[in-house]
Amino acid sequence: MTSSDDGGYVHDPSAFDEDGERTAVADDDSTADPAHPESVDREFDWRGWTVVGMIVLTFIVAPAAITFWPPDVGYRFALLSLPLFPAVLLALAAVWGTTRP
């Protein structure tokens, strides 16, 4: 439970002026009426399918490549690089896919 839930004091820096005196109304009241999540146009479009493709690459293709990789290739490449690059690409695609303009 936070202090905002139980009606206790919550410090709002925008409610004070530069001298530290309390103003009548806070300057920024952006949290008073936030947009409802269902009112925003969010659909599973090509960005979502790109993230799904990266998940398939990371969890199916990369492990299969490790399994079927020739044994004469070093373990450093097979066990570090092959899983690392798809994982980094998945992380970047997930951030890109969920960040909307």
N, C-alpha and C positions, 0 to 999 in steps of 0.2 A: 504494500500500500504506500502510495506516495503522498506528499503533503497536498498535492492538488486534488487527490481523491477524497481526503477527509476534511476538507474545508479549512485547512491550516494556512499559514502565511506562505505565499510563493513570491519570491523576489522577481520583480519585472523591471529590468534596467531602463526600459523605455518610459516608465512611469515617473522618472526623475529627470530634472533638468541638469545643466552642467554644473550648478552649484550644489547639487545633492538634495535640493528641495523637491518635495513631491508635487507633481503637476496634477491638474484636475482630471485629465483624460490621457491615457497612454497614446503616444504618437502612432504606433503601429498596432492595428487591431486585426491582423491578418488571420489569427486563429479563432476569431469569433464565429465565422460561418465558413468552414472549409467545404470544398467541393465533395459531394458524395461520390464514392468510388464507382457506383453504377452509372453516374451521369457522364463519366469520361468515356470516350470512344476507344475501347480496347478490344481488339480482336486477335485471334490466333492467325496471323498472316505469314508472309514469307520470312519474317524475322524469326518467328517461332519455329518454322520448319528448318531454318538454318541452324538453330540451336539443337533441334532434334537430330539433324545430320551430324553435328559435332559430337553429340552424345553417342551415336552409333559408331562414329570413328574412334572415340575414346574408349568405349567399353566393349566393342566387338572387333573392330579392325586392328587396333594396336595390340591387344592380347593375342590375336591370331597371328599377327606378324612376328611377335616374340616367340610363339610356339613353333612356327614353321621356318624361323630364321636359320640359316646354315650354322652348324656348330663351330665352324672355323672363324666366325666373326667374334670379336671380343665381347665379353660380358658387359663391359662398361657401356658400349653402344646399345646392345640388345636390351639390357635391363634398366638403363637410365635414360637414354635418349629417346628410344621408341615410346615409352609411356609419358615422358616429360613433355615433348612437343605437342601431342594431342591434348594433354591436360591443360597446358597454357592456352592453346587455341580455344578449348572449351570454356575456360574462364573468361577470356576476352569476348567470345561470342555471347556468353550469358550476360555480361555487363552491357554489351552493345545491344542485345536483343531486348533487354528490359528497360533501357534508357530511351524514353520517348521524347520527341521534340515538343 
